[in-house]
């Protein structure tokens, strides 16, 4: 007895070439709207498109089937059916769609809006929590300081409070302020030679920069000076904040923001500075011997 097995085969259409794709798209268009859903060759075409544009989709943070969906939209248009190179038309359209999808995700808008040049020109949306530095520390709108008098005004106010000449007597020269700063640092646990070399270097940089904030930023990045003085990073940063003041805008009008050198120049004395517990603790903890333990 002979048994005959009958198998149903799907006719194969070569759609990987431009001519084959053009013929398939025209056949599906002529077959009607339901052809894409029922035709097995159409399903095979979409699987091929998902594989073909998978790398492009992943490059823009998309799923391969999102690229296949974009290809499906293009393949149903007349421009793809009648094009000399249908795959070229589809590839170009899928690439543009992937770019628009990525921009839409970054801009938190629709893909249609992301395609518009005046919308896509903006940078991606950012959350405040995405930044390592808190917003008030870098945005100009939050950098507001109290209208405190500057160094010259402070000296003038001191003079007015002591009968005209007292301000000049209370204030001191830059060299005297540097010597007192060296004495203060030495009393708080620093070796005399290290204290003198460090304070003199900071004062020299301050004189060249002309502004405490600029000098602080330059010295903070000066790895050569720190290596030359043989100071650990903790000691160097602590000494800069103590002498030049903490650069945070919110501390500009406080003792911590002014720093030892400015406080000496406007008339504060060593006994007054030694009663500042925060300053004493900062300088003591920054001493090189303590920092290396």
Backbone as CSV, one residue per row, in Angstrom:
resi,resn,N_x,N_y,N_z,CA_x,CA_y,CA_z,C_x,C_y,C_z
1,UNK,0.858,-1.192,0.000,0.000,0.000,0.000,0.887,1.232,0.000
2,UNK,0.615,2.137,-0.867,1.440,3.334,-0.986,0.702,4.534,-0.416
3,UNK,1.395,5.254,0.490,0.785,6.440,1.115,1.414,7.684,0.526
4,UNK,0.604,8.588,0.129,1.105,9.833,-0.459,0.865,10.969,0.524
5,UNK,1.947,11.648,0.962,1.842,12.791,1.883,1.787,14.070,1.067
6,UNK,0.748,14.821,1.282,0.589,16.076,0.557,0.938,17.229,1.499
7,UNK,1.909,18.064,1.154,2.309,19.214,1.978,2.008,20.488,1.231
8,UNK,1.578,21.455,2.000,1.264,22.759,1.400,2.492,23.645,1.513
9,UNK,2.986,24.140,0.454,4.177,24.989,0.436,3.783,26.413,0.100
10,UNK,4.491,27.326,0.722,4.241,28.733,0.458,5.124,29.185,-0.690
11,UNK,4.587,29.809,-1.687,5.415,30.267,-2.806,6.442,31.280,-2.316
12,UNK,7.677,31.087,-2.716,8.766,31.946,-2.255,8.924,33.139,-3.191
13,UNK,9.037,34.292,-2.612,9.283,35.518,-3.379,10.571,36.148,-2.878
14,UNK,11.420,36.479,-3.789,12.699,37.083,-3.447,12.507,38.587,-3.238
15,UNK,12.444,38.986,-1.957,12.224,40.401,-1.649,13.485,41.085,-1.122
16,UNK,14.604,40.377,-1.101,15.830,41.001,-0.594,16.459,41.933,-1.613
17,UNK,16.064,41.802,-2.880,16.557,42.705,-3.913,15.556,43.825,-4.138
18,UNK,15.998,44.876,-4.769,15.108,46.007,-5.026,13.969,45.628,-5.950
19,UNK,14.278,44.871,-6.982,13.226,44.462,-7.913,12.226,43.540,-7.241
20,UNK,12.717,42.606,-6.425,11.818,41.691,-5.742,10.929,42.401,-4.741
21,UNK,11.497,43.345,-4.003,10.699,44.095,-3.030,9.651,44.935,-3.735
22,UNK,10.017,45.547,-4.849,9.057,46.354,-5.602,7.889,45.501,-6.072
23,UNK,8.185,44.320,-6.574,7.116,43.440,-7.045,6.215,42.986,-5.898
24,UNK,6.810,42.657,-4.761,6.011,42.224,-3.610,5.125,43.344,-3.093
25,UNK,5.675,44.559,-3.001,4.887,45.684,-2.493,3.716,45.985,-3.416
26,UNK,3.938,45.883,-4.719,2.843,46.128,-5.664,1.769,45.038,-5.549
27,UNK,2.197,43.786,-5.375,1.232,42.708,-5.248,0.390,42.867,-3.982
28,UNK,1.056,43.212,-2.862,0.315,43.401,-1.616,-0.638,44.577,-1.715
29,UNK,-0.235,45.625,-2.426,-1.108,46.795,-2.575,-2.331,46.436,-3.406
30,UNK,-2.150,45.668,-4.463,-3.269,45.290,-5.329,-4.191,44.287,-4.647
31,UNK,-3.639,43.510,-3.675,-4.451,42.497,-3.000,-5.411,43.099,-1.979
32,UNK,-5.233,44.328,-1.612,-6.159,44.955,-0.677,-5.559,45.160,0.705
33,UNK,-6.330,45.781,1.582,-5.830,46.170,2.903,-5.499,44.970,3.782
34,UNK,-6.222,43.833,3.617,-6.009,42.678,4.476,-4.839,41.815,4.043
35,UNK,-4.193,42.179,2.959,-3.117,41.333,2.443,-1.932,41.293,3.403
36,UNK,-1.600,42.425,4.010,-0.459,42.471,4.921,-0.684,41.591,6.149
37,UNK,-1.923,41.425,6.570,-2.206,40.624,7.766,-2.280,39.138,7.455
38,UNK,-2.677,38.772,6.251,-2.903,37.361,5.937,-1.808,36.738,5.095
39,UNK,-1.044,37.523,4.406,-0.049,36.973,3.476,1.178,36.475,4.245
40,UNK,1.585,35.216,4.091,2.763,34.704,4.809,4.066,35.338,4.350
41,UNK,4.126,35.737,3.091,5.345,36.386,2.602,5.514,37.753,3.253
42,UNK,4.406,38.444,3.527,4.472,39.733,4.209,5.024,39.559,5.617
43,UNK,4.596,38.491,6.320,5.130,38.236,7.663,6.625,37.943,7.607
44,UNK,7.025,37.183,6.591,8.452,36.896,6.435,9.234,38.163,6.130
45,UNK,8.631,39.057,5.343,9.272,40.332,5.026,9.487,41.165,6.280
46,UNK,8.510,41.187,7.175,8.652,41.997,8.381,9.700,41.409,9.328
47,UNK,9.788,40.081,9.385,10.848,39.475,10.200,12.216,39.813,9.630
48,UNK,12.316,39.821,8.324,13.574,40.195,7.667,13.918,41.662,7.956
49,UNK,12.907,42.535,7.949,13.141,43.955,8.226,13.596,44.175,9.665
50,UNK,12.987,43.418,10.613,13.399,43.549,12.013,14.851,43.137,12.198
51,UNK,15.256,42.112,11.476,16.657,41.672,11.569,17.589,42.640,10.850
52,UNK,17.143,43.145,9.708,17.972,44.044,8.903,18.245,45.362,9.621
53,UNK,17.223,45.894,10.288,17.364,47.203,10.946,17.530,47.072,12.456
54,UNK,17.829,45.877,12.934,18.002,45.687,14.378,19.162,46.484,14.939
55,UNK,20.313,46.472,14.250,21.488,47.210,14.738,21.224,48.706,14.751
56,UNK,20.548,49.210,13.710,20.221,50.633,13.654,19.293,51.017,14.797
57,UNK,18.327,50.172,15.088,17.404,50.464,16.190,18.123,50.482,17.530
58,UNK,18.970,49.482,17.762,19.696,49.434,19.047,20.643,50.616,19.197
59,UNK,21.192,51.112,18.104,22.074,52.286,18.153,21.346,53.493,18.725
60,UNK,20.061,53.599,18.462,19.260,54.735,18.942,18.402,54.358,20.144
61,UNK,18.734,53.244,20.799,18.033,52.856,22.011,16.627,52.347,21.790
62,UNK,16.362,51.727,20.629,15.028,51.247,20.308,15.027,49.731,20.149
63,UNK,13.837,49.159,20.156,13.676,47.740,19.905,13.695,47.493,18.390
64,UNK,14.258,46.377,17.927,14.272,46.102,16.480,12.893,46.135,15.839
65,UNK,11.859,45.730,16.591,10.526,45.731,16.010,9.955,47.139,15.875
66,UNK,10.503,48.089,16.594,10.111,49.480,16.363,10.619,49.959,15.015
67,UNK,11.840,49.532,14.654,12.365,49.850,13.327,11.568,49.130,12.255
68,UNK,11.156,47.873,12.519,10.339,47.140,11.559,8.986,47.810,11.368
69,UNK,8.447,48.370,12.441,7.179,49.096,12.346,7.320,50.333,11.465
70,UNK,8.453,51.028,11.614,8.695,52.190,10.757,8.846,51.759,9.301
71,UNK,9.517,50.632,9.076,9.661,50.116,7.713,8.296,49.747,7.128
72,UNK,7.420,49.159,7.941,6.073,48.793,7.494,5.297,50.012,7.023
73,UNK,5.411,51.110,7.779,4.706,52.333,7.391,5.182,52.844,6.044
74,UNK,6.476,52.739,5.772,7.026,53.249,4.518,6.675,52.323,3.354
75,UNK,6.712,51.027,3.602,6.466,50.066,2.518,5.066,50.182,1.945
76,UNK,4.131,50.730,2.690,2.754,50.845,2.204,2.533,52.118,1.392
77,UNK,3.564,52.954,1.260,3.415,54.204,0.524,3.731,54.007,-0.953
78,UNK,3.220,54.910,-1.759,3.449,54.838,-3.207,4.897,55.099,-3.555
79,UNK,5.557,55.968,-2.766,6.955,56.290,-3.062,7.851,55.062,-2.960
80,UNK,7.540,54.144,-2.055,8.330,52.918,-1.932,8.001,51.941,-3.056
81,UNK,6.710,51.839,-3.426,6.324,50.902,-4.482,6.886,51.282,-5.834
82,UNK,6.964,52.572,-6.097,7.385,53.034,-7.415,8.847,53.451,-7.473
83,UNK,9.561,53.321,-6.358,10.956,53.778,-6.322,11.858,52.858,-7.126
84,UNK,12.919,53.433,-7.692,13.910,52.636,-8.413,14.652,51.725,-7.434
85,UNK,14.874,52.222,-6.210,15.548,51.439,-5.173,14.661,51.452,-3.926
86,UNK,13.686,50.568,-3.836,12.771,50.581,-2.681,13.481,50.396,-1.344
87,UNK,14.491,49.526,-1.280,15.205,49.328,-0.018,15.929,50.604,0.413
88,UNK,16.438,51.353,-0.533,17.079,52.621,-0.187,16.098,53.599,0.422
89,UNK,14.881,53.660,-0.144,13.850,54.542,0.398,13.456,54.111,1.811
90,UNK,13.291,52.799,1.994,12.897,52.284,3.304,13.991,52.531,4.336
91,UNK,15.233,52.256,3.982,16.341,52.440,4.921,16.463,53.893,5.347
92,UNK,16.348,54.809,4.386,16.454,56.239,4.717,15.319,56.661,5.655
93,UNK,14.120,56.197,5.384,12.981,56.566,6.227,13.107,55.970,7.624
94,UNK,13.571,54.726,7.725,13.738,54.092,9.042,14.798,54.825,9.850
95,UNK,15.887,55.229,9.207,16.941,55.955,9.915,16.408,57.270,10.477
96,UNK,15.646,58.003,9.691,15.078,59.274,10.158,14.105,59.040,11.308
97,UNK,13.305,57.978,11.194,12.344,57.678,12.259,13.046,57.304,13.557
98,UNK,14.122,56.523,13.460,14.864,56.137,14.667,15.471,57.365,15.341
99,UNK,16.007,58.272,14.542,16.580,59.504,15.105,15.490,60.325,15.791
100,UNK,14.344,60.426,15.130,13.237,61.197,15.715,12.725,60.546,16.992
101,UNK,12.650,59.224,17.013,12.205,58.522,18.222,13.165,58.770,19.380
102,UNK,14.464,58.720,19.102,15.458,58.960,20.151,15.372,60.389,20.663
103,UNK,15.222,61.362,19.749,15.099,62.754,20.173,13.811,62.967,20.961
104,UNK,12.736,62.289,20.563,11.475,62.445,21.284,11.589,61.934,22.714
105,UNK,12.307,60.832,22.895,12.498,60.318,24.253,13.335,61.278,25.091
106,UNK,14.334,61.892,24.479,15.167,62.835,25.218,14.457,64.146,25.512
107,UNK,13.630,64.603,24.585,12.929,65.873,24.751,11.591,65.728,25.476
108,UNK,11.183,64.477,25.737,9.901,64.204,26.396,8.737,64.792,25.601
109,UNK,8.755,64.530,24.299,7.686,65.006,23.434,7.332,63.908,22.443
110,UNK,6.388,64.171,21.558,5.991,63.186,20.565,7.018,63.113,19.436
111,UNK,6.987,61.981,18.698,7.894,61.825,17.561,7.606,62.872,16.494
112,UNK,6.347,63.206,16.314,5.972,64.218,15.326,6.609,65.569,15.661
113,UNK,6.607,65.941,16.923,7.226,67.210,17.313,8.742,67.154,17.193
114,UNK,9.330,65.987,17.520,10.783,65.860,17.463,11.319,65.980,16.047
115,UNK,10.473,65.764,15.042,10.913,65.903,13.654,11.053,67.358,13.237
116,UNK,10.457,68.258,13.969,10.504,69.678,13.610,11.834,70.289,14.045
117,UNK,12.502,70.999,13.150,13.837,71.545,13.475,13.838,72.487,14.677
118,UNK,12.797,73.305,14.818,12.809,74.271,15.919,12.575,73.593,17.264
119,UNK,12.115,72.326,17.253,11.964,71.573,18.496,13.202,70.728,18.770
120,UNK,13.698,70.048,17.747,14.863,69.171,17.922,16.140,69.937,18.218
121,UNK,16.128,71.266,18.018,17.325,72.063,18.308,17.604,72.160,19.798
122,UNK,16.598,71.897,20.638,16.793,71.978,22.084,17.585,70.769,22.577
123,UNK,18.239,70.926,23.746,18.940,69.800,24.354,17.950,68.905,25.077
124,UNK,18.384,67.695,25.385,17.513,66.743,26.066,17.092,67.280,27.431
125,UNK,15.927,66.888,27.839,15.440,67.301,29.162,16.325,66.707,30.249
126,UNK,16.596,67.499,31.285,17.428,67.055,32.398,16.657,67.213,33.703
127,UNK,16.796,66.231,34.547,16.225,66.319,35.886,17.265,66.890,36.838
128,UNK,16.812,67.646,37.794,17.744,68.250,38.753,18.533,67.175,39.477
129,UNK,17.908,66.045,39.741,18.581,64.980,40.484,19.628,64.254,39.655
130,UNK,19.657,64.483,38.317,20.627,63.798,37.468,22.022,64.373,37.615
131,UNK,22.159,65.571,38.131,23.459,66.221,38.266,24.090,65.891,39.612
132,UNK,25.403,65.716,39.589,26.117,65.444,40.835,26.151,66.677,41.728
133,UNK,26.234,67.858,41.110,26.288,69.102,41.870,24.876,69.651,42.041
134,UNK,24.460,69.969,43.245,23.118,70.519,43.452,22.916,71.804,42.654
135,UNK,21.697,72.025,42.204,21.372,73.189,41.382,21.768,74.518,42.026
136,UNK,21.534,74.743,43.321,21.888,76.053,43.894,23.377,76.360,43.859
137,UNK,24.230,75.358,43.660,25.666,75.606,43.707,26.248,76.055,42.372
138,UNK,25.486,75.910,41.262,26.064,76.320,39.982,25.163,77.260,39.186
139,UNK,23.865,77.314,39.510,22.978,78.168,38.721,23.083,79.611,39.201
140,UNK,23.290,80.579,38.284,23.451,81.983,38.703,22.257,82.532,39.471
141,UNK,21.067,82.018,39.206,19.885,82.556,39.876,19.906,82.321,41.374
142,UNK,20.678,81.319,41.825,20.725,80.995,43.246,21.974,81.548,43.933
143,UNK,22.857,82.169,43.189,24.107,82.664,43.767,23.927,84.110,44.205
144,UNK,23.305,84.279,45.361,23.028,85.592,45.928,23.772,85.721,47.244
145,UNK,24.509,86.784,47.410,25.258,87.022,48.649,24.706,88.256,49.347
146,UNK,24.936,88.322,50.633,24.492,89.483,51.399,25.293,90.712,51.001
147,UNK,24.664,91.874,50.979,25.376,93.104,50.607,26.299,93.579,51.710
148,UNK,27.280,92.744,52.043,28.240,93.128,53.072,29.314,94.020,52.463
149,UNK,29.900,94.909,53.224,30.974,95.759,52.692,32.206,94.931,52.363
150,UNK,32.929,95.373,51.340,34.144,94.666,50.950,35.279,95.029,51.890
151,UNK,36.513,94.658,51.501,37.668,94.866,52.376,37.894,96.340,52.672
152,UNK,37.838,97.167,51.618,38.096,98.596,51.826,37.013,99.227,52.695
153,UNK,35.758,98.825,52.410,34.665,99.403,53.195,34.741,98.973,54.652
154,UNK,35.170,97.702,54.843,35.281,97.219,56.220,36.346,98.003,56.979
155,UNK,37.439,98.307,56.293,38.473,99.090,56.948,37.994,100.484,57.276
156,UNK,37.191,101.077,56.324,36.665,102.414,56.579,35.690,102.421,57.730
157,UNK,34.843,101.339,57.816,33.890,101.282,58.932,34.604,101.173,60.259
158,UNK,35.710,100.389,60.264,36.456,100.262,61.519,37.035,101.592,61.936
159,UNK,37.477,102.378,60.924,38.047,103.686,61.253,36.997,104.604,61.827
160,UNK,35.786,104.561,61.269,34.746,105.440,61.779,34.366,105.072,63.197
161,UNK,34.456,103.784,63.535,34.055,103.358,64.874,35.085,103.671,65.922
162,UNK,36.297,104.041,65.527,37.335,104.285,66.532,37.886,105.687,66.456
163,UNK,37.110,106.597,65.913,37.518,107.989,65.975,38.431,108.415,64.863
164,UNK,38.303,107.863,63.655,39.046,108.375,62.511,40.270,107.579,62.216
165,UNK,41.257,107.478,63.115,42.519,106.815,62.819,42.580,105.408,63.322
166,UNK,41.565,104.962,64.074,41.617,103.628,64.646,41.599,102.545,63.601
167,UNK,40.906,102.790,62.426,40.833,101.777,61.394,42.195,101.488,60.808
168,UNK,43.003,102.517,60.602,44.337,102.323,60.050,45.212,101.578,61.038
169,UNK,45.037,101.878,62.326,45.834,101.200,63.336,45.400,99.747,63.495
170,UNK,44.081,99.488,63.364,43.606,98.122,63.558,43.970,97.228,62.390
171,UNK,43.910,97.793,61.179,44.262,96.989,60.018,45.771,96.804,59.962
172,UNK,46.209,95.824,59.182,47.641,95.552,59.076,48.019,95.385,57.627
173,UNK,49.287,95.418,57.363,49.779,95.257,55.997,49.692,93.802,55.585
174,UNK,49.864,93.579,54.295,49.794,92.218,53.769,50.901,91.345,54.338
175,UNK,52.092,91.911,54.484,53.201,91.125,55.022,52.956,90.739,56.473
176,UNK,52.376,91.651,57.261,52.076,91.332,58.654,50.986,90.271,58.746
177,UNK,50.003,90.375,57.845,48.942,89.365,57.835,49.504,87.990,57.492
178,UNK,50.459,87.946,56.561,51.065,86.669,56.190,51.846,86.085,57.367
179,UNK,52.597,86.924,58.084,53.370,86.433,59.225,52.446,85.928,60.329
180,UNK,51.345,86.631,60.575,50.402,86.174,61.586,49.724,84.868,61.162
181,UNK,49.448,84.743,59.853,48.854,83.497,59.360,49.816,82.326,59.541
182,UNK,51.102,82.574,59.303,52.111,81.527,59.518,52.163,81.140,60.991
183,UNK,52.126,82.147,61.859,52.152,81.871,63.299,50.918,81.080,63.728
184,UNK,49.762,81.420,63.188,48.528,80.722,63.533,48.590,79.252,63.106
185,UNK,49.014,79.018,61.873,49.085,77.648,61.365,50.097,76.835,62.167
186,UNK,51.202,77.471,62.544,52.228,76.770,63.320,51.711,76.400,64.698
187,UNK,50.969,77.314,65.322,50.425,77.033,66.646,49.399,75.909,66.632
188,UNK,48.816,75.656,65.479,47.762,74.654,65.391,48.257,73.316,64.841
189,UNK,49.557,73.057,65.018,50.058,71.720,64.760,50.877,71.525,63.512
190,UNK,51.096,72.566,62.726,51.894,72.428,61.512,53.365,72.663,61.839
191,UNK,54.245,71.961,61.133,55.668,72.208,61.295,56.002,73.604,60.780
192,UNK,56.861,74.340,61.483,57.140,75.729,61.104,57.590,75.893,59.655
193,UNK,58.507,75.017,59.203,59.006,75.151,57.825,57.889,74.892,56.822
194,UNK,57.090,73.872,57.063,55.981,73.554,56.151,54.932,74.654,56.167
195,UNK,54.639,75.174,57.354,53.654,76.242,57.473,54.102,77.491,56.713
196,UNK,55.372,77.874,56.861,55.874,79.077,56.193,55.865,78.905,54.674
197,UNK,56.383,77.780,54.196,56.441,77.565,52.751,55.036,77.533,52.143
198,UNK,54.112,76.910,52.837,52.753,76.784,52.304,52.042,78.128,52.285
199,UNK,52.100,78.862,53.391,51.411,80.149,53.470,52.022,81.146,52.491
200,UNK,53.341,81.161,52.379,53.982,82.085,51.438,53.590,81.776,49.999
201,UNK,53.503,80.492,49.675,53.105,80.125,48.307,51.672,80.561,48.030
202,UNK,50.785,80.379,48.999,49.394,80.777,48.820,49.279,82.293,48.686
203,UNK,50.015,83.031,49.490,49.972,84.495,49.408,50.516,84.993,48.071
204,UNK,51.579,84.341,47.584,52.115,84.731,46.282,51.115,84.492,45.162
205,UNK,50.433,83.366,45.211,49.420,83.082,44.195,48.246,84.048,44.297
206,UNK,47.894,84.427,45.527,46.811,85.379,45.729,47.171,86.743,45.159
207,UNK,48.414,87.161,45.345,48.846,88.452,44.808,48.812,88.462,43.279
208,UNK,49.153,87.343,42.653,49.131,87.271,41.188,47.696,87.210,40.655
209,UNK,46.837,86.458,41.335,45.465,86.301,40.847,44.635,87.552,41.063
210,UNK,44.846,88.218,42.185,44.106,89.435,42.467,42.743,89.221,43.087
211,UNK,42.280,87.982,43.173,40.977,87.678,43.761,41.076,86.355,44.496
212,UNK,40.443,86.285,45.672,40.546,85.068,46.478,39.931,83.864,45.780
213,UNK,38.794,84.062,45.143,38.131,82.935,44.484,38.990,82.381,43.345
214,UNK,39.570,83.291,42.563,40.433,82.849,41.458,41.671,82.143,41.981
215,UNK,42.259,82.708,43.022,43.452,82.080,43.603,43.121,80.706,44.159
216,UNK,41.958,80.588,44.803,41.563,79.291,45.377,41.433,78.233,44.280
217,UNK,40.773,78.582,43.181,40.570,77.607,42.098,41.896,77.236,41.440
218,UNK,42.774,78.224,41.244,44.075,77.927,40.637,44.917,77.021,41.530
219,UNK,44.933,77.319,42.821,45.747,76.526,43.747,45.148,75.138,43.966
220,UNK,43.842,75.047,43.948,43.212,73.741,44.151,43.602,72.760,43.050
221,UNK,43.812,73.277,41.846,44.183,72.421,40.719,45.698,72.299,40.541
222,UNK,46.459,73.018,41.362,47.920,73.046,41.202,48.553,71.816,41.851
223,UNK,48.637,70.732,41.106,49.225,69.499,41.633,50.732,69.651,41.846
224,UNK,51.368,70.480,41.018,52.817,70.666,41.142,53.166,71.326,42.472
225,UNK,52.397,72.357,42.845,52.676,73.053,44.104,52.478,72.117,45.287
226,UNK,51.431,71.320,45.251,51.178,70.393,46.356,52.291,69.352,46.465
227,UNK,52.775,68.881,45.312,53.870,67.910,45.342,55.162,68.567,45.824
228,UNK,55.372,69.825,45.417,56.576,70.535,45.838,56.582,70.769,47.345
229,UNK,55.434,71.061,47.902,55.320,71.289,49.346,55.179,69.981,50.130
230,UNK,55.018,68.867,49.419,54.885,67.538,50.025,53.704,67.501,50.993
231,UNK,52.540,67.938,50.476,51.331,67.956,51.302,50.307,66.988,50.722
232,UNK,49.644,66.229,51.558,48.545,65.393,51.060,47.370,66.263,50.632
233,UNK,46.506,65.698,49.830,45.383,66.465,49.288,44.502,67.031,50.391
234,UNK,44.298,66.263,51.450,43.442,66.719,52.549,44.034,67.955,53.228
235,UNK,45.333,67.953,53.447,45.982,69.094,54.093,45.938,70.322,53.205
236,UNK,46.184,70.118,51.906,46.225,71.236,50.970,44.847,71.895,50.847
237,UNK,43.827,71.100,50.707,42.475,71.659,50.574,42.034,72.350,51.862
238,UNK,42.332,71.739,53.002,41.955,72.348,54.270,42.649,73.675,54.505
239,UNK,43.945,73.751,54.143,44.684,75.002,54.333,44.171,76.093,53.411
240,UNK,43.825,75.734,52.166,43.291,76.729,51.229,41.975,77.311,51.749
241,UNK,41.091,76.457,52.241,39.818,76.957,52.757,40.014,77.815,54.005
242,UNK,40.970,77.437,54.831,41.203,78.210,56.055,41.779,79.587,55.742
243,UNK,42.735,79.652,54.823,43.407,80.928,54.539,42.615,81.817,53.586
244,UNK,42.062,81.222,52.522,41.380,82.009,51.499,39.875,82.052,51.689
245,UNK,39.338,81.171,52.518,37.898,81.144,52.736,37.214,80.118,51.864
246,UNK,36.104,79.615,52.348,35.310,78.662,51.577,34.665,79.384,50.394
247,UNK,34.853,78.900,49.151,34.349,79.624,47.972,32.844,79.521,47.755
248,UNK,32.132,78.785,48.584,30.687,78.648,48.388,30.024,80.017,48.500
249,UNK,29.185,80.391,47.497,28.567,81.725,47.521,27.756,81.998,48.774
250,UNK,27.146,80.973,49.329,26.330,81.185,50.519,27.117,81.533,51.764
251,UNK,28.461,81.314,51.728,29.310,81.597,52.894,30.141,82.859,52.717
252,UNK,29.876,83.618,51.649,30.723,84.773,51.331,30.757,85.807,52.459
253,UNK,29.663,85.982,53.172,29.591,87.010,54.220,29.900,86.463,55.606
254,UNK,30.338,85.220,55.708,30.625,84.612,56.999,32.134,84.549,57.239
255,UNK,32.506,84.205,58.449,33.929,84.075,58.766,34.570,82.952,57.961
256,UNK,33.840,81.854,57.770,34.371,80.741,56.990,34.583,81.134,55.541
257,UNK,33.743,82.022,55.012,33.881,82.443,53.632,34.973,83.476,53.434
258,UNK,35.281,84.270,54.462,36.300,85.311,54.326,37.713,84.760,54.398
259,UNK,37.953,83.799,55.260,39.286,83.227,55.371,40.172,84.007,56.327
260,UNK,41.256,83.366,56.756,42.160,83.952,57.751,42.825,85.221,57.235
261,UNK,43.322,85.208,56.007,44.067,86.359,55.489,43.195,87.608,55.454
262,UNK,41.968,87.486,54.950,41.087,88.643,54.897,40.702,89.097,56.305
263,UNK,40.454,88.163,57.191,40.072,88.524,58.552,41.204,89.255,59.277
264,UNK,42.428,88.859,58.998,43.570,89.578,59.581,43.693,90.976,58.993
265,UNK,43.450,91.101,57.690,43.578,92.406,57.046,42.526,93.398,57.516
266,UNK,41.342,92.916,57.901,40.299,93.853,58.330,40.322,94.093,59.836
267,UNK,41.370,93.605,60.506,41.565,94.006,61.893,41.419,92.930,62.946
268,UNK,41.042,91.710,62.583,40.950,90.652,63.582,42.348,90.215,64.000
269,UNK,42.487,89.818,65.242,43.791,89.450,65.793,43.879,87.945,65.983
270,UNK,45.095,87.485,66.290,45.298,86.056,66.520,44.450,85.523,67.672
271,UNK,44.350,86.217,68.813,43.484,85.706,69.884,42.029,85.542,69.440
272,UNK,41.551,86.470,68.599,40.181,86.359,68.102,40.034,85.131,67.209
273,UNK,41.016,84.917,66.328,40.958,83.765,65.428,41.051,82.450,66.192
274,UNK,41.843,82.441,67.249,41.995,81.210,68.028,40.729,80.866,68.807
275,UNK,39.828,81.812,68.983,38.559,81.522,69.639,37.513,80.988,68.668
276,UNK,37.870,80.962,67.370,36.975,80.408,66.347,37.176,78.895,66.309
277,UNK,36.277,78.157,66.950,36.446,76.708,67.072,36.461,76.004,65.717
278,UNK,35.629,76.441,64.789,35.589,75.798,63.474,36.899,75.985,62.728
279,UNK,37.454,77.182,62.803,38.722,77.453,62.140,39.845,76.635,62.761
280,UNK,39.900,76.612,64.079,40.944,75.851,64.769,40.854,74.371,64.421
281,UNK,39.659,73.840,64.408,39.481,72.422,64.087,39.886,72.132,62.645
282,UNK,39.548,73.036,61.735,39.895,72.832,60.324,41.397,72.790,60.125
283,UNK,42.102,73.748,60.715,43.557,73.813,60.539,44.242,72.639,61.233
284,UNK,43.759,72.273,62.412,44.369,71.149,63.132,44.205,69.837,62.362
285,UNK,43.019,69.599,61.866,42.782,68.356,61.131,43.515,68.332,59.801
286,UNK,43.829,69.501,59.275,44.538,69.563,57.989,46.049,69.425,58.150
287,UNK,46.552,69.412,59.374,47.993,69.273,59.587,48.507,68.017,58.892
288,UNK,49.631,68.096,58.179,50.126,66.938,57.393,50.287,65.663,58.212
289,UNK,50.785,65.778,59.433,50.983,64.562,60.231,49.670,63.876,60.510
290,UNK,48.597,64.657,60.755,47.286,64.074,61.030,46.682,63.499,59.745
291,UNK,46.891,64.198,58.622,46.291,63.750,57.380,46.862,62.452,56.881
292,UNK,48.078,62.088,57.258,48.708,60.874,56.758,48.430,59.663,57.638
293,UNK,47.839,59.877,58.775,47.555,58.760,59.675,46.356,57.981,59.188
